[in-house]
Each structure stands twice: as C-alpha cells, then as structure tokens.
C-alpha cells in the first residue's frame, strides 16, 4: 500500500508545534538542532552519564535521596515527553526509535526539549490530518494497523484507541533498562521508580487536559488505561496515584495524589509554606483540599480581574 504524498513528517510537525505552544517552557522539535546541549536518548542507558548527572544533582541539592528522585524524573520525562505527550494531545504516536531521539536539559537540569529525527508516525483512523490525503486509505482489519511505507517515514493508521495505547505502551517500556541504570547509581527501589512513572503519566494527562480545556475525568481514564497496560507488562509497577476531585465555586476540578513522594520537601526547607506539593502523599486530604480550593478561587479571581 503506497501513499502518493508522504504525510508523516508534516503531521508530526503540526503536533510538535502544538506541544511547543503548550505551557511555554518545553520545546518539541522535528529534527535535532545543530547546537550544543543535545543528548541522544539512547545515551541515558550509559551508567557513566547517569552517574555524572546524579553527582551534579547531589551536589546542587545537598541530598542524595533527593538527587535520586530528580534523576528519576529526568529519565522518565525524556521518554514520556517524547511518546506520551503527542498521543494525549493529538492521538499521534511518533515511531522514532530511541536512537533517533535527542533530549535537551535546562541549565537547572530538567528536560526542557526533545527532538525526534524521523522514523514515522502512527495516527488514529479519524485523524483530521488524513483528510488531505490525495487518495483513500485502506484500513487494516483487526488490531493490526494498516502500514503505508514511504522510505523511512511510515504512516500507520490504527482503527481505535486501544491499538494506539498498545503501541504507546511498547515505547514506554523502553524505560526498563533506563530505570535499571538509575537504580544502579542512585539506589532507588523499584516501587519508587515505577511508581514515579505512573505518577508522571497521570499528572501529565491532567495537566494537558487543563491546558487544553478538556474533560479531566476522561483524561484520568486515558492515564489509567495506559498505566494498566504498563502494569500488566511490568510487575514492579505496584504503587499508583489516585484521583482527587475538588469542589469549588465554579464546579469541580480534578487533581492527583501521587503514589510516590518526589522528596521535594527534603531540600526546600527554607520555604515552609511551599515545602510540600499539593499532590504529596505525605499530606492529609484536608490540607490538600484547602490549598487546592484556595488556588482555584485565586486563579479565577485573577482571570476575572484581567478580563476587566
């Protein structure tokens, strides 16, 4: 099955532009820029690199457990931002192998950009980008996608979300050897490592839904479906987040309570008021509810004042 016009790169560029526009502090690029600071994602499997980043974090934070948690987030963010974000935002999955992905770190150490360098794209059958194709697409029957090869840029069309999430899970499972390296250099246990994966998936889903004005419970359901698939393949994923709905003057919003602790409180002792995250599993739900409700009301008041 051949495609007259190769759409995979152009569809991926559309999604990359949307992702970059969200939030304003992370970039998603197609093609690795010719500038310093970009690290091939495959290098994260190197113990020497993990040890270097861990040592830098430990020196900066003054706390080795916190440095281990920070390194864990760097590694998980690199994979989640590359493959999960495009699926949650546009229902599109980059097919770039790890060797064709690069990450960039902010001066403070966190991942502030990823770049994919070809490899193709998977989309859902109803993707609006398919409407501009010059010829009708034949759909594959059953769970297997219809493959449209075009040199090194295949475009795969999945019949439904289940198939897309299955393919996404395969990409997320690439974390297995990366987290083994993090465990080796930091000493973090498997429950904390895989629990962090689940926390970041659910937190990302709700954050993106909030930015895009989408239904929070639907976003939570998508996150749960992805975590369920991971847990079925990775038995060390045992600790999971839980949803936390908040009723306030304008209705209901949904937040998450992490299953694992990010250890932020260990190195942020200078500011007791903001020492703990609202998603912290160490704090009570009463404390959490009060802070989140106040935050929602304050945000609404600021938006109302700005609107005039």
URKAZI-V60856 format. One record per pair of residues at least 4 apart in sequence whose C-alpha atoms are under 7 Angstrom apart, sorted by the first residue. I is the first residue (numbers start at 0). J is the second residue. Records with the same first field share a line. If there is no record, write none. Layout:
# URKAZI-V60856
I->J  J
This chain:
# URKAZI-V60856
0->147
1->147  148
2->147
3->133
5->149
6->10
7->11  119  120  152  153  154
8->12
9->13
10->14  128
11->15
12->16  29
13->17
14->18  85  89
15->19  27  28  29
16->20
17->21
18->27
19->23  25  26  27
24->111
25->111  112
26->111  112  113
27->112  113  114
28->113  114  115
29->114  115  116
30->114  115  116
31->101  114  115  116
36->103
37->101  102  103
38->101  102  103
39->98  100  101  102
40->97  98  100  101  102
41->97  98
43->48  49  177
44->176  177  180
45->49
46->50  180
47->51
48->52
49->53  180  181  184
50->54  184
51->55
52->56
53->57  66  67  70
54->58
55->59
56->60  66
57->61  62  63  66
60->66  266
62->66
63->67
64->68
65->69  262  263  265
66->70
67->71  185  187
68->72  261  262
69->73
70->74
71->75  181  192
72->76
73->77  109  110
74->78
75->79  196
76->80  110
77->81  102  110
78->82  171
79->83  84
80->84
81->113
82->86  92  93  167  170
83->87
84->88
85->89  90  91  92
86->90  91  92
87->204
90->122  123
91->120  121  122
92->120  121  122  167
93->119  120  121
94->118  119  120  121
95->99  100  115  116  117  118  119
96->100  118
99->115  116  117
100->114  115  116
101->113  114  115
102->110  112  113  114
103->110  111  112  113
104->108  109  110  111  112
105->109  110  111
117->152
118->151  152
119->151  152  153  154
120->153  154  155
121->154  155  156
122->126  155  156  157
123->156  157  158  159
124->156  157  158
138->145
139->143  144  145
142->162
144->155  156  157  158
145->155  156  157
146->153  154  155  156
147->153  154  155
148->152  153  154
149->153
157->162  163
159->163
160->164
161->165
162->166
163->167
164->168  225
165->169
166->170
167->171
168->172  225  228  229
174->178
175->179
176->180
177->181
178->182  192
179->183
180->184
181->185
182->186  187  188
187->191  192
188->192
189->193  235
190->194  235  236  237  238
191->195  259
192->196
193->197  235  236
194->198  236  237  238  239  258  259
195->199  259
196->200
197->201  226  239  240
198->202  239  240  257  258
199->203
200->204  222
201->205  219  222
202->206  255
203->207
204->208  218  219  222
205->209  215  218  219
206->210
207->211
208->212  213  214  215  218
209->213
214->218
215->219  253
216->220
217->221
218->222
219->223
220->224
221->225
222->226
223->227
224->228
225->229
226->230
227->231
228->232
229->233
230->234  236
238->258
239->258
240->255  256  257  258
241->255  256  257
242->253  254  255  256
243->253  254  255  256
244->251  252  253  254
245->251  252  253  288  292
246->250  251  252
247->251  292
255->278
256->278  279  280
257->278  279  280
258->280
259->280
260->279  280
263->267  275
264->268  274  275
267->274
268->274
270->274
275->279
277->287
282->286
283->287
284->288
285->289
286->290
287->291
288->292
289->293
290->294
291->295
292->296
293->297
294->298
295->299
296->300
297->301
298->302
299->303
300->304
301->305
302->306
303->307
